[in-house]
């Protein structure tokens, strides 16, 4: 900007969930926009999504994570009430088209892995020695549940809901998880959670063990914050382009292409993770059955600037190995 040139204030409204983690992610977007775009005034608009309001039910009746955490905010963008919406990329359905919307920016990727959080007094050594017998692990993710059963064959996996900080509080207090039918399960002995989520809410010190990616492949897009806007809104796309991380965006494109090819659904234990080394990208993806007993994996490398082609190749390899049957078996009847 030249000296003496007047800065025109640009109002930019971003929608987000009310959870502690979602607000922390959105505030980071706002900070980066203010630093990168002269004159921008970012307003954060908070939504209580159906998934936040209902902390009891499984997500499937709400249309999976997409229906529970994404749909309402997306509708506000389409209606022109917001310039953009913040999402955790792993919550965005990848097997369906979203007419009129586009990912305008992704932030640099946070650590993508899953970790174990233990209740006070519990021991990871005891968990592994017992192969999980006598332990209740809480999660709402079918992928984490499948991997947990694969790693600890005698574990009991229980339905466990709530924002990251809420889940840890329930674990520490020995609270039961209420169920839609009026019953309850628990208390949990441990939780499997995303490392990035715990770090966002200041609870990284509670990590008792970090699962290697080779043992528990992350969810597609885990650790990536995405900012979605209207595809025809070129001004918002220009603004968001100022904070877009190219490497994270390429990883998002590659991993989500796998979901598209597989036509997975919210009850499918599907995982995928890509890493970039210079001009090369390596993508690994897997499909499991819900018990963790059946496991199909594919891994390929290719040019980092052609992520969708790599994702398509990995997805097709998984289909050739029988992934469609596992996905169909887990489809809600």
C-alpha positions as CSV (number, residue, x, y, z in Angstrom):
1,X,0.0,0.0,0.0
2,X,1.4,3.4,-0.9
3,X,1.9,6.2,1.7
4,X,-1.2,8.2,2.1
5,X,-3.5,5.7,0.5
6,X,-6.7,5.2,2.4
7,X,-7.4,1.7,3.8
8,X,-11.0,0.6,3.1
9,X,-12.4,-1.5,5.9
10,X,-13.7,-4.8,4.7
11,X,-16.2,-6.6,6.9
12,X,-15.7,-10.4,6.8
13,X,-18.1,-12.7,8.7
14,X,-17.0,-16.3,9.5
15,X,-19.4,-18.9,11.0
16,X,-18.2,-21.5,13.5
17,X,-19.4,-23.9,16.1
18,X,-19.5,-22.7,19.7
19,X,-17.1,-25.3,21.1
20,X,-13.8,-24.3,22.7
21,X,-11.8,-25.9,20.0
22,X,-13.8,-24.5,17.1
23,X,-13.6,-21.0,18.5
24,X,-9.8,-21.4,19.0
25,X,-9.5,-22.5,15.3
26,X,-11.6,-19.6,14.1
27,X,-9.7,-17.1,16.1
28,X,-6.5,-18.3,14.5
29,X,-8.1,-17.8,11.1
30,X,-9.1,-14.2,12.1
31,X,-5.6,-13.4,13.4
32,X,-4.0,-14.6,10.1
33,X,-6.5,-12.7,8.0
34,X,-5.9,-9.5,10.0
35,X,-2.1,-9.9,9.5
36,X,-2.4,-10.7,5.8
37,X,-5.3,-8.5,4.5
38,X,-5.1,-4.7,5.1
39,X,-8.3,-3.2,6.5
40,X,-10.1,-6.4,7.1
41,X,-12.5,-6.6,10.1
42,X,-13.3,-10.2,11.0
43,X,-16.6,-11.0,12.8
44,X,-16.9,-14.5,14.3
45,X,-20.5,-15.7,14.2
46,X,-21.2,-18.6,16.6
47,X,-23.6,-21.5,15.8
48,X,-24.9,-24.2,18.1
49,X,-25.1,-27.0,15.6
50,X,-27.3,-30.1,16.1
51,X,-24.3,-32.1,17.0
52,X,-23.4,-29.6,19.8
53,X,-26.9,-29.4,21.1
54,X,-27.4,-33.2,21.3
55,X,-24.5,-34.7,23.3
56,X,-26.2,-38.0,23.7
57,X,-27.1,-39.5,20.3
58,X,-24.8,-41.1,17.9
59,X,-24.1,-38.8,14.9
60,X,-25.7,-41.1,12.3
61,X,-29.3,-39.9,12.9
62,X,-28.1,-36.3,12.3
63,X,-26.6,-37.3,9.0
64,X,-23.1,-38.1,10.3
65,X,-20.6,-35.4,11.1
66,X,-21.6,-33.4,8.1
67,X,-25.2,-33.1,9.2
68,X,-24.3,-32.7,12.8
69,X,-21.5,-30.1,12.7
70,X,-21.4,-28.7,9.1
71,X,-24.8,-28.4,7.5
72,X,-26.2,-25.4,9.4
73,X,-23.2,-23.2,8.9
74,X,-22.9,-24.2,5.2
75,X,-26.6,-23.1,4.8
76,X,-25.8,-19.7,6.1
77,X,-22.9,-19.3,3.6
78,X,-25.2,-20.4,0.7
79,X,-27.9,-17.9,1.9
80,X,-25.3,-15.0,1.9
81,X,-25.5,-14.5,5.7
82,X,-21.8,-15.4,6.0
83,X,-18.7,-14.8,3.9
84,X,-17.1,-18.1,5.0
85,X,-17.4,-21.0,7.4
86,X,-14.8,-22.7,9.5
87,X,-14.7,-26.5,9.6
88,X,-12.4,-29.2,10.8
89,X,-11.8,-30.9,7.5
90,X,-12.4,-34.4,8.9
91,X,-16.0,-33.3,9.7
92,X,-16.7,-32.4,6.1
93,X,-18.3,-35.2,4.0
94,X,-16.1,-36.1,1.1
95,X,-18.4,-38.5,-0.8
96,X,-21.0,-35.9,-1.8
97,X,-20.9,-32.8,-4.0
98,X,-21.5,-29.4,-2.3
99,X,-22.9,-27.2,-5.1
100,X,-22.0,-23.6,-4.7
101,X,-19.3,-24.0,-2.1
102,X,-15.5,-24.3,-2.3
103,X,-12.7,-24.6,0.2
104,X,-11.1,-21.2,-0.1
105,X,-8.2,-21.8,2.4
106,X,-6.7,-24.4,4.6
107,X,-4.4,-23.6,7.5
108,X,-1.0,-25.4,7.8
109,X,-1.7,-28.9,9.1
110,X,-1.5,-29.6,12.9
111,X,-0.2,-32.9,14.1
112,X,-2.6,-35.4,12.5
113,X,-2.2,-38.4,14.8
114,X,-4.5,-40.0,17.4
115,X,-3.6,-40.3,21.1
116,X,-4.7,-42.0,24.2
117,X,-5.9,-40.2,27.3
118,X,-6.2,-42.3,30.5
119,X,-8.3,-41.8,33.6
120,X,-6.3,-41.0,36.7
121,X,-4.7,-44.2,38.0
122,X,-5.0,-46.1,34.7
123,X,-1.8,-47.4,33.0
124,X,-0.9,-47.9,29.4
125,X,1.3,-50.8,30.2
126,X,-1.6,-52.5,31.9
127,X,-3.8,-51.9,28.9
128,X,-1.3,-53.4,26.5
129,X,-0.5,-56.4,28.7
130,X,-4.2,-57.2,29.1
131,X,-4.8,-56.7,25.3
132,X,-7.5,-54.3,26.5
133,X,-9.4,-56.8,28.7
134,X,-11.2,-55.1,31.5
135,X,-10.7,-51.6,29.9
136,X,-13.4,-49.4,28.4
137,X,-12.2,-47.1,25.7
138,X,-14.5,-44.2,24.8
139,X,-14.9,-42.8,21.3
140,X,-17.6,-41.8,18.8
141,X,-15.5,-42.4,15.7
142,X,-16.1,-45.7,13.9
143,X,-12.5,-45.5,12.5
144,X,-11.0,-45.2,16.0
145,X,-13.2,-47.9,17.3
146,X,-12.1,-50.3,14.6
147,X,-8.4,-49.6,15.0
148,X,-8.8,-49.9,18.8
149,X,-10.3,-53.4,18.4
150,X,-7.5,-54.3,16.0
151,X,-4.8,-53.2,18.4
152,X,-6.4,-54.4,21.7
153,X,-8.6,-57.4,20.7
154,X,-10.3,-57.7,24.2
155,X,-11.1,-54.1,24.6
156,X,-14.6,-52.8,25.2
157,X,-15.4,-49.8,23.1
158,X,-18.1,-47.5,24.4
159,X,-20.0,-44.7,22.8
160,X,-18.6,-41.4,24.1
161,X,-19.6,-37.9,23.0
162,X,-18.7,-34.3,23.7
163,X,-16.3,-31.5,22.9
164,X,-12.6,-32.4,23.6
165,X,-12.5,-30.7,26.9
166,X,-15.9,-32.0,27.9
167,X,-14.8,-35.6,27.2
168,X,-11.7,-35.3,29.3
169,X,-13.7,-33.9,32.2
170,X,-16.2,-36.8,32.0
171,X,-13.3,-39.2,31.9
172,X,-11.7,-37.7,35.0
173,X,-15.0,-37.5,36.9
174,X,-16.0,-41.1,36.1
175,X,-19.2,-39.9,34.5
176,X,-21.5,-42.2,32.5
177,X,-22.3,-41.5,28.9
178,X,-26.0,-41.1,28.5
179,X,-27.6,-43.0,25.6
180,X,-30.6,-42.0,23.4
181,X,-32.7,-44.8,24.9
182,X,-32.3,-43.5,28.4
183,X,-29.6,-45.9,29.4
184,X,-25.9,-45.2,30.0
185,X,-22.5,-46.7,29.4
186,X,-19.2,-46.3,31.2
187,X,-17.4,-44.9,32.9
188,X,-14.5,-44.9,30.5
189,X,-11.0,-45.9,31.4
190,X,-9.4,-44.2,28.4
191,X,-10.3,-42.0,25.4
192,X,-8.8,-42.0,21.9
193,X,-8.7,-38.5,20.6
194,X,-7.0,-36.3,18.0
195,X,-3.7,-34.8,19.3
196,X,-4.5,-31.5,17.5
197,X,-7.8,-31.2,19.3
198,X,-6.2,-31.6,22.7
199,X,-3.5,-29.1,21.9
200,X,-6.2,-26.6,20.8
201,X,-7.9,-26.7,24.1
202,X,-4.7,-26.7,26.2
203,X,-4.8,-30.4,27.3
204,X,-1.8,-31.8,25.5
205,X,-0.3,-32.7,28.9
206,X,-3.0,-35.4,29.2
207,X,-1.6,-37.4,26.3
208,X,-0.5,-40.8,27.7
209,X,0.5,-42.4,24.4
210,X,0.6,-41.3,20.7
211,X,-0.4,-43.9,18.2
212,X,2.1,-44.2,15.3
213,X,0.4,-43.5,12.0
214,X,1.4,-47.0,11.0
215,X,-0.7,-48.4,13.8
216,X,-3.7,-46.0,13.6
217,X,-4.1,-44.1,10.3
218,X,-5.7,-40.7,10.9
219,X,-9.1,-39.7,9.6
220,X,-9.1,-38.1,6.2
221,X,-8.1,-34.4,6.7
222,X,-7.4,-34.8,10.4
223,X,-5.4,-31.8,11.7
224,X,-6.5,-29.5,8.8
225,X,-8.7,-26.5,9.4
226,X,-10.7,-25.6,6.3
227,X,-12.4,-22.3,5.4
228,X,-15.3,-22.7,3.0
229,X,-17.0,-20.0,1.0
230,X,-19.4,-19.5,-1.9
231,X,-17.7,-20.6,-5.2
232,X,-19.1,-17.5,-7.0
233,X,-17.8,-15.1,-4.3
234,X,-14.5,-14.2,-5.9
235,X,-13.8,-11.4,-3.4
236,X,-14.0,-13.9,-0.5
237,X,-11.9,-16.4,-2.4
238,X,-9.3,-13.7,-3.0
239,X,-9.2,-12.8,0.7
240,X,-8.9,-16.4,1.9
241,X,-6.2,-17.1,-0.7
242,X,-4.0,-14.8,1.4
243,X,-3.8,-17.4,4.2
244,X,-4.1,-20.6,2.2
245,X,-1.4,-23.2,3.0
246,X,-0.5,-24.9,-0.3
247,X,0.8,-28.1,1.2
248,X,-2.2,-28.6,3.5
249,X,-4.6,-27.9,0.6
250,X,-2.9,-30.5,-1.6
251,X,-3.1,-33.0,1.2
252,X,-6.8,-32.2,1.6
253,X,-7.4,-32.7,-2.1
254,X,-5.6,-36.0,-2.2
255,X,-7.2,-37.5,0.9
256,X,-10.7,-36.3,0.1
257,X,-10.4,-37.8,-3.4
258,X,-10.1,-41.2,-1.8
259,X,-13.4,-40.6,0.0
260,X,-15.0,-39.6,-3.3
261,X,-13.8,-42.7,-5.2
262,X,-14.9,-45.0,-2.3
263,X,-18.3,-43.3,-1.9
264,X,-17.8,-43.8,1.8
265,X,-20.4,-42.8,4.3
266,X,-20.4,-41.5,7.9
267,X,-20.4,-45.1,9.3
268,X,-17.5,-46.3,7.2
269,X,-14.2,-47.0,9.0
270,X,-12.1,-45.2,6.4
271,X,-8.7,-43.6,7.0
272,X,-6.2,-41.6,4.9
273,X,-3.0,-39.6,5.4
274,X,-0.6,-37.9,2.9
275,X,2.8,-36.5,3.5
276,X,4.8,-34.3,1.2
277,X,8.6,-34.4,0.7
278,X,9.8,-31.8,-1.7
279,X,7.9,-32.3,-5.0
280,X,6.7,-35.8,-4.0
281,X,3.6,-36.8,-2.1
282,X,2.9,-40.2,-0.5
283,X,-0.7,-41.2,0.3
284,X,-1.8,-44.1,2.4
285,X,-5.4,-45.0,2.9
286,X,-7.3,-47.9,4.5
287,X,-10.7,-49.4,5.0
288,X,-11.6,-51.6,7.9
289,X,-14.7,-53.5,9.0
290,X,-16.2,-52.3,12.3
291,X,-14.6,-55.2,14.3
292,X,-11.1,-54.3,13.0
293,X,-10.7,-57.8,11.9
294,X,-10.7,-57.1,8.2
295,X,-8.2,-54.5,7.0
296,X,-7.4,-53.3,3.5
297,X,-4.6,-50.7,2.8
298,X,-3.1,-49.0,-0.2
299,X,-0.2,-46.6,-0.5
300,X,1.3,-44.8,-3.5
301,X,3.6,-41.8,-4.2
302,X,3.3,-39.2,-7.0
303,X,3.8,-35.6,-7.9
304,X,2.7,-33.3,-5.0
305,X,1.1,-30.9,-7.5
306,X,-1.3,-33.6,-8.8
307,X,-2.9,-34.6,-5.5
308,X,-6.3,-35.6,-6.9
309,X,-4.7,-38.0,-9.4
310,X,-2.9,-39.7,-6.5
311,X,-6.0,-39.9,-4.4
312,X,-7.9,-41.4,-7.3
313,X,-5.2,-44.1,-7.8
314,X,-5.2,-45.0,-4.2
315,X,-9.0,-45.1,-4.0
316,X,-9.2,-47.4,-7.1
317,X,-6.6,-49.7,-5.6
318,X,-8.6,-50.0,-2.4
319,X,-11.7,-50.9,-4.5
320,X,-9.7,-53.5,-6.4
321,X,-8.8,-55.1,-3.1
322,X,-12.4,-55.4,-2.0
323,X,-13.0,-52.1,-0.1
324,X,-16.5,-51.7,-1.5
325,X,-17.7,-54.8,0.2
326,X,-16.5,-53.6,3.6
327,X,-18.0,-50.2,3.1
328,X,-21.4,-51.7,2.0
329,X,-21.4,-54.0,5.0
330,X,-21.1,-51.0,7.4
331,X,-23.8,-49.0,5.6
332,X,-26.8,-48.2,7.8
333,X,-29.7,-50.5,6.9
